[in-house]
Amino acid sequence: MSSVPVITVDGPSGVGKGTLSKRLVERLGFNFLDSGAIYRALAWGLLHEGHSPDDEAAVVQLARHLPVRFQDGRIWYEDEDISEAIRTEQVAGVASKVAAIPAVREALLQRQRDFARPPGLVADGRDMGTVVFPGAQVKLFLDASPEVRAERRHKQLKEKGMDANIDKIVREIRERDARDRNRAVAPLVPADDAVVIDTSDLSIDEVVERACEVIRARGIDC
């Protein structure tokens, strides 16, 4: 187990992983890994450079030399700020597809592990507790019904002035879940020692408090 404390926050999209993780980072002063952003950056790069996500050789090649960096809370692809551009449903769909390629996950594994630096790390993703940081001191897995998650996503898109169809979002969430949960490598499942929190009927403050109860039980002040 690493001497640097690691808290993993896994789960499907729309369950509140990012919001919880950022609140924990604020409380703990830890570093933050948004692993999904790495895969989304890869997806954005493929679309930007005109590669098909079905061209596995091109996908793996880009993953091995991905020109992405995280700086001051923003995400850069070479010299372009892609922080907002990677949050579209199109990019999310491509990211989910390429994340199922074993060689892609292998190429990005060490890059993710390098985020574990003092004083500690909060890692947000889908396989943080099962694959990337199997020795993490605290493993949380958030879940919620597809309908609740779709409503949250619909609200986010509307607030950004973007068109959104709730039925289409539900369908896309179910398809993405099926892909993520059934892939051969690093499927979306809770680690055996993870604490599962269903956020369907909880406010973010309630989710944070439940998470902190778990974290404090592991000897980390929260």
Secondary structure, DSSP 8 states (H G I E B T S, - for coil): --SS-EEEEE--TTSSHHHHHHHHHHHH--EEEEHHHHHHHHHHHHHHTT--TT-HHHHHHHHHT--EEEETTEEEETTEE-TTGGGSHHHHHHHHHHTT-HHHHHHHHHHHHTT--TT-EEEEESSIIIII-TT-SEEEEEE--HHHHHHHHHHHHHHTT----HHHHHHHHHHHHHHHHH-SSS-S---TT-EEEE-TT--HHHHHHHHHHHHHHTT---
